[in-house]
Every structure is written in C-alpha cells, then in structure tokens.
Amino acid sequence: MEADLLDTLEALGYQGPLLEEASLSPALEGGLSSPDYLQLVCWLSSRIKLLDNLEESVSPEGGDVESLQLEVSGFLKEIFCPYPTLVSGDIKGRLQNKEDCLKLLLFLGSELQALQIVHSKKQKVSCPGDAVYMEMKTICAALRLPEQSVSNVASMLKSVEEKVTELLPQVNTNIIGSALLSVELNSQQLERLKEINEALCKEYECRRKMLIKRLDVTVQSFGWSDKAKAKTDEIARVYQPVRYSLTPKSGISVSHVLAAREDISRIVRTSSGSVREKMVCPVNKILMGRVPDRGGRPSEIEPLAPEMPPWQKRNDGGRGGWRGGGGSRGGGYGRGGYNAGGKDFNRGGKGGYQSRGGYGDSYRGKGNSRRF
C-alpha cells in the first residue's frame, strides 16, 4: 500500500520529502506528531478544500495533537469519509497506528484525484470553445502576444493575423513550403476524412496501450535484481515523470492533415549519414561480448526416432502368418505340411497341404493316400 501511495503522490505533483520510501515509513509511524506527515495532510486537504468549496480545513498551526485530530476529524466528516476508525470512537485513539495513518493519506489522495477529474470535465462542459482557446493561446505564446480571456477569441485571431502579416516579409518565402494537400475539400470529403482519422486514432490508441504495457513490464523486470531493489526510489524518481507523460490517445486531428507540408512525405533512410549524426550516443559505442548459443537452426536438428514401427498390411490366412504359429495347429501349411513339416508333400504326413484355418479340410492326406 505504501507503493500505491507513492504513485498517487507523484501523480498529484507532490514534491515533498515523503516521496522517499525511507522517509515515508517513519512518518507513518509518527502520525500527526511527525512534521512531514502533518505537512502532507495539510497539502492534500488544502487542495481538496479549494476544489470542493469546503468549510473545514487542517492547519499546521493547529496546536497540539488533539487539536489536530479534531480538525482532521471535522474535515473527514465533511467529505463523508467511509472509514469508521478515522471518524468515530475516542478522538484521542485516532491515527495512533501506522495502518490508520496510511489509510488517511490514501483516502485524501484518491479524493483529490477524483475532484481533479470532475473539475476538468466541468471546465470542458462550461467552455465549449476551450479547445479553440487553447490552440489560440499556444499561437499567441509562440508569437509573443499578450494573453487574452476566453471570450476574446475573435480578437486573438485578429491579433495573430496582424502579427503574422508583420513577420512574413522578414522570413524566406520557401521556409514554409507547399501544402501536401493541394486540393480543396468539400463538406462531405471533410466528414469522410474525419471518420478515417477517428478510425486510425482508435487503432493507434490500441497500439500505444500495448507499447506502454510492454514498457511497464520491462521496467518492472529490471527491479527483480538485488541491486535494483536497493535503488527502487531512484528508478521511480526517473521513470515516473516520463511514464506519466505518455498518453495512449493520439493528438492528431484533421487540422494536422490540412497543415501538413510536402516535406512530411519525404522518405529518408535511417542509415543515411544525416540521420545517423543525430543518433550518436555513448550506447552505440558499446560492443556486446560473447552470448550463449540460443539455437534456432532447424537444419542442425536430428529427426526424432519413430515412436511406433512402420505400418504394414496384415497377410490373409487366419490368425497366423505365412510361416507363423497360426493356421489350425501349426504354421501356414499345417503341422508338417509342405515346408514346415518333416514329411514330403507327396507323402503328406500329418498336416497335408492346408489344415484347419486355411482352406478348411481340403487336400487332407494320411500316409500316402490322397483324399479330397
């Protein structure tokens, strides 16, 4: 749970000393008597109060621990805290163990995250032109124009036009280049282009999620070694800011297609000299040593021995083979027949040409007589 709390604090933008796991555990043990823990509780509660327009608050100048416990209890009751151990019972017995102190920070952190999400959605609903305003704000910042309110988007556009007209004579005429899309699109074509862009955005969102998940699993696997376990905080401090900057949603819109220049469709080989100059880094100079042979060459694999002998068709002649122990009483020609017995065929013997199991009782002789 402490790891979840650290992730939550980093996502909220907390920059205090309790981002270190080594400092967090002692602060949780101390509770409200710990200055770092009290400062974090006040930091979370002040932002919750600002977004939710609350009356109660938690101040670090509250006095002794009992006064702070009263302030925390009143604040939690106003935001309807669902944990009975934090809002009920003896006021002196609250926040006296590490588990309750950790539970308080997790609840305040999740509450602040929820309020930030709701607040951002309300801003988008109350200001439909917020996206246009943000684009114009970015343009004004690039042109070093004074920032204006949301209601003056038209005047911002006019100021941008005047500034661009002023700066165009000072730049080279070929610096912008020709537009990649040289034809004008009607309303139906623009609507169709929008549908294509939405389909591509969904496809690339799925791909981005897969790549981000692979990145998370790879970084997580680095922490399995004993050396990495001792540097968990350092890895998180470097990785988490980069990780939170990665979003699965694509920011490409139809406006990017209309603003694309011809040079965007130019294909440059990644092995070209101009590209390789920008990719030089110390990692490229590291040579790998000998690695274990991983195999994977089918031509060097010997075929496995057959598990069963090759299949052969069974010969006719009852249960026995040609010279086996089948037939009626002996081999394929009976007991003492043509080849199997000790007597000559003309003399018959006891078997005859075929005995029972072969051709029935035909050619059954006794002695020198032949009886059919």
C-alpha positions in Angstrom: 0.0 0.0 0.0 2.9 2.3 0.6 3.9 1.9 -3.1 0.4 2.8 -4.2 0.6 6.0 -2.0 3.9 7.0 -3.6 2.4 6.6 -7.1 -0.6 8.6 -6.1 1.5 11.4 -4.6 3.7 11.6 -7.8 0.6 11.7 -10.0 -0.7 14.6 -7.9 2.5 16.6 -8.2 3.7 16.3 -4.6 7.3 17.3 -4.3 7.8 16.9 -0.5 10.3 14.7 1.4 7.8 11.8 1.8 8.4 10.7 -1.8 11.2 8.7 -0.4 10.2 5.3 0.8 12.8 5.5 3.6 11.2 8.7 4.9 7.6 7.7 4.4 7.7 4.7 6.8 8.9 6.7 9.9 6.5 9.5 9.1 3.6 7.0 9.1 4.8 5.6 12.4 4.8 9.1 14.0 1.4 10.2 12.6 0.3 13.8 13.3 3.3 14.2 15.6 5.6 13.9 12.6 6.1 17.3 10.9 6.5 15.8 7.4 3.3 13.7 7.8 1.3 16.7 9.1 2.6 18.9 6.2 1.4 16.2 3.7 -2.0 16.0 5.3 -2.3 19.8 5.1 -1.2 19.9 1.5 -3.8 17.3 0.4 -6.6 18.9 2.5 -6.0 22.4 1.2 -6.3 21.3 -2.4 -9.4 19.3 -1.6 -11.0 22.3 0.1 -10.2 24.6 -2.9 -11.8 22.3 -5.4 -14.8 21.2 -3.3 -15.5 24.6 -1.6 -15.4 23.1 1.9 -15.6 24.9 5.2 -13.4 22.7 7.3 -9.6 22.7 6.9 -6.5 21.3 8.5 -3.8 23.8 9.5 -0.3 23.0 10.6 -0.7 25.8 13.2 -3.5 23.9 14.9 -1.6 23.4 18.2 -1.2 20.1 19.9 -2.0 16.6 18.5 -5.5 16.5 20.0 -6.5 19.8 18.3 -5.1 18.5 15.0 -7.1 15.3 15.4 -10.3 17.4 15.9 -9.5 19.3 12.7 -8.8 16.1 10.7 -12.0 14.5 12.1 -14.2 17.5 11.1 -12.6 17.7 7.7 -13.2 13.9 7.1 -16.8 14.1 8.2 -17.4 17.0 5.7 -16.2 14.9 2.8 -18.0 11.8 4.1 -15.1 9.6 4.9 -16.2 5.9 4.8 -13.6 4.6 7.3 -15.2 4.4 10.8 -11.8 4.2 12.5 -10.9 7.7 11.2 -14.2 9.5 12.1 -15.7 7.6 15.1 -14.6 6.5 18.6 -12.4 8.2 21.1 -10.8 11.3 19.5 -7.5 10.5 21.3 -7.4 7.0 19.9 -7.5 8.0 16.2 -4.4 8.0 14.0 -2.4 6.2 16.6 -1.1 3.4 14.4 0.7 3.1 11.0 -2.2 1.5 9.3 -4.7 4.3 10.0 -2.2 7.0 9.1 -1.6 5.3 5.7 -5.3 4.8 5.2 -5.9 8.6 5.8 -3.3 9.6 3.1 -4.6 7.1 0.6 -8.2 8.4 1.1 -7.2 12.0 0.8 -5.1 11.3 -2.3 -7.9 9.4 -4.1 -10.4 12.1 -3.1 -8.2 14.8 -4.6 -7.7 12.8 -7.8 -11.5 12.4 -8.2 -12.1 16.1 -7.6 -9.5 17.0 -10.2 -11.1 14.7 -12.8 -14.6 16.2 -12.1 -13.3 19.7 -12.1 -11.6 19.2 -15.5 -14.8 17.8 -17.0 -16.8 20.7 -15.7 -14.5 23.1 -17.4 -14.8 21.4 -20.7 -18.6 21.4 -20.5 -18.8 25.0 -19.4 -16.5 26.2 -22.1 -17.2 24.5 -25.4 -14.6 26.7 -27.2 -11.9 25.7 -24.7 -10.0 23.7 -27.3 -10.0 26.6 -29.7 -8.9 28.9 -27.0 -6.0 26.6 -26.0 -4.8 26.5 -29.6 -5.0 30.3 -29.9 -3.2 30.6 -26.6 -0.4 28.4 -27.9 -0.1 30.5 -31.1 -0.1 33.7 -29.1 2.6 32.4 -26.8 4.7 31.4 -29.9 4.2 34.9 -31.4 4.8 36.6 -28.0 1.4 38.2 -27.9 -0.3 39.2 -24.7 -2.7 36.6 -23.3 -6.4 37.4 -23.5 -9.6 35.9 -22.0 -11.7 33.1 -23.5 -14.4 35.5 -24.7 -12.0 37.4 -26.9 -11.0 34.5 -29.3 -12.0 36.7 -32.3 -9.7 39.5 -31.2 -7.0 37.0 -30.5 -7.4 35.7 -34.1 -7.2 39.2 -35.4 -4.0 39.9 -33.4 -2.4 36.7 -34.7 -3.3 37.7 -38.3 -1.7 41.1 -37.9 1.4 39.6 -36.3 1.9 37.0 -39.0 1.4 39.6 -41.7 4.1 41.7 -40.0 6.6 38.9 -39.7 6.1 37.3 -43.2 8.2 39.8 -45.1 11.1 39.1 -42.7 11.4 35.4 -43.5 12.4 33.4 -46.6 9.5 32.6 -49.0 10.4 28.9 -49.1 10.7 28.4 -45.4 7.1 27.1 -45.0 6.9 25.0 -48.2 3.9 23.9 -50.2 0.9 22.2 -48.7 0.8 18.4 -49.0 -2.9 18.6 -49.8 -3.2 20.8 -52.8 -7.0 20.5 -53.5 -9.9 22.0 -51.6 -12.2 19.6 -49.8 -16.0 19.9 -49.6 -18.1 19.2 -46.5 -18.7 15.6 -47.4 -15.0 14.9 -48.0 -14.1 16.7 -44.7 -16.6 14.5 -42.9 -15.2 11.4 -44.5 -11.6 12.5 -43.6 -12.8 12.9 -40.0 -14.2 9.4 -39.9 -10.9 8.0 -41.3 -8.9 9.9 -38.7 -11.1 8.6 -35.9 -10.6 5.0 -37.1 -6.9 5.5 -37.3 -6.8 7.1 -33.8 -8.6 4.1 -32.3 -6.1 1.8 -34.0 -3.1 3.7 -32.8 -4.5 4.0 -29.3 -4.6 0.3 -29.1 -1.0 0.1 -30.3 0.1 2.7 -27.8 -1.5 0.9 -24.9 0.3 -2.3 -25.9 3.7 -0.5 -26.1 3.1 1.3 -22.8 2.2 -2.0 -21.2 5.4 -3.5 -22.6 7.4 -0.6 -21.2 5.9 -1.0 -17.7 6.6 -4.8 -17.7 10.2 -4.2 -18.9 10.9 -1.6 -16.3 9.3 -3.8 -13.6 11.5 -6.7 -14.6 14.6 -4.5 -14.1 13.6 -4.3 -10.4 13.9 -8.0 -9.8 17.6 -8.0 -9.3 19.1 -7.4 -5.9 21.0 -4.3 -7.0 17.8 -2.7 -8.4 15.8 -3.4 -5.3 18.2 -1.1 -3.3 17.5 1.7 -5.8 13.7 1.5 -6.2 13.2 5.1 -5.2 15.8 6.3 -7.7 14.3 4.3 -10.5 10.8 5.6 -9.7 12.0 9.2 -9.5 13.5 9.0 -13.0 10.8 6.8 -14.6 7.5 8.0 -13.2 7.7 11.6 -14.7 8.4 10.1 -18.2 5.8 7.4 -17.7 3.0 9.9 -16.8 3.8 12.0 -19.9 2.9 9.0 -22.2 -0.7 9.0 -23.2 -2.5 6.3 -25.2 -4.7 8.8 -27.1 -3.5 10.3 -30.3 -3.4 14.1 -30.7 -3.6 14.1 -34.5 -6.6 15.8 -36.0 -7.9 16.9 -39.4 -6.1 20.2 -38.9 -2.8 18.5 -38.9 -3.6 17.0 -42.3 -4.6 20.3 -43.8 -1.4 22.0 -42.3 1.0 19.3 -43.5 3.8 20.3 -45.9 5.3 18.4 -48.7 8.5 17.6 -46.8 6.5 15.4 -44.4 6.1 12.8 -47.2 9.8 12.6 -47.9 11.3 9.3 -47.0 14.8 9.3 -45.5 16.7 6.1 -44.9 17.5 5.6 -41.2 21.1 4.5 -42.2 21.8 7.8 -44.0 24.6 10.0 -42.7 22.4 12.9 -41.9 20.2 10.8 -39.7 23.0 8.9 -38.0 24.6 12.1 -37.0 21.6 12.9 -34.8 21.5 9.4 -33.3 25.1 9.3 -32.0 25.2 8.4 -28.3 27.5 6.6 -25.9 25.3 3.5 -26.0 26.1 2.9 -29.7 29.8 2.5 -28.9 29.3 -0.4 -26.5 30.1 -3.8 -28.1 28.4 -6.9 -26.8 30.6 -9.8 -25.9 30.0 -13.5 -26.5 26.5 -14.6 -25.7 25.1 -18.1 -25.2 24.1 -20.0 -28.3 20.3 -19.9 -28.5 20.0 -22.4 -31.3 17.1 -22.0 -33.7 18.7 -23.7 -36.7 16.4 -26.4 -38.0 19.0 -27.8 -40.4 21.1 -28.9 -37.5 18.4 -30.7 -35.6 18.3 -34.5 -36.0 14.9 -36.1 -36.6 13.4 -37.9 -33.7 13.2 -41.7 -33.6 9.7 -43.1 -34.6 7.5 -43.9 -31.7 5.9 -46.9 -33.5 7.2 -49.3 -36.2 6.0 -48.6 -39.8 2.6 -49.8 -40.6 2.3 -53.0 -42.7 -0.7 -54.7 -44.2 -1.7 -57.9 -42.4 -1.5 -61.1 -44.6 -4.5 -63.3 -45.1 -4.6 -66.8 -43.6 -6.5 -66.8 -40.3 -4.7 -65.8 -37.1 -1.2 -66.9 -38.2 1.2 -65.6 -40.7 2.8 -67.4 -43.7 5.1 -69.5 -41.6 4.0 -68.4 -38.1 2.2 -70.2 -35.4 -1.3 -69.6 -36.8 -3.4 -71.8 -39.1 -5.2 -74.7 -37.5 -2.5 -76.4 -35.4 0.9 -75.2 -36.8 2.4 -73.0 -39.4 0.8 -71.6 -42.5 0.8 -75.1 -44.1 -0.4 -77.0 -41.1 1.6 -79.2 -38.8 4.2 -81.0 -41.0 2.9 -79.6 -44.3 4.8 -78.5 -47.4 7.7 -76.7 -45.9 7.0 -76.5 -42.2 6.8 -80.3 -41.5 9.3 -83.0 -41.7 7.5 -85.0 -44.4 7.5 -84.5 -48.1 4.4 -83.0 -49.8 3.7 -86.1 -51.8 3.8 -88.3 -48.8 1.5 -86.0 -46.9 2.5 -86.5 -43.3 0.0 -85.4 -40.6 -0.6 -82.0 -41.9 -1.3 -82.1 -45.6 -1.3 -79.0 -47.9 -3.6 -76.9 -45.8 -5.1 -77.7 -42.5 -7.9 -76.1 -40.5 -7.9 -72.4 -40.6 -6.5 -72.3 -44.2 -8.6 -73.9 -46.9 -10.6 -76.0 -44.5 -10.1 -79.8 -44.7 -9.3 -79.9 -48.4 -6.2 -81.9 -49.5 -6.1 -83.7 -46.2 -4.0 -86.9 -46.5 -2.9 -89.6 -44.2 0.1 -91.6 -45.2 0.4 -92.0 -49.0 -3.3 -91.7 -49.7 -4.9 -88.5 -51.0 -8.5 -88.0 -50.1 -10.5 -85.0 -51.1 
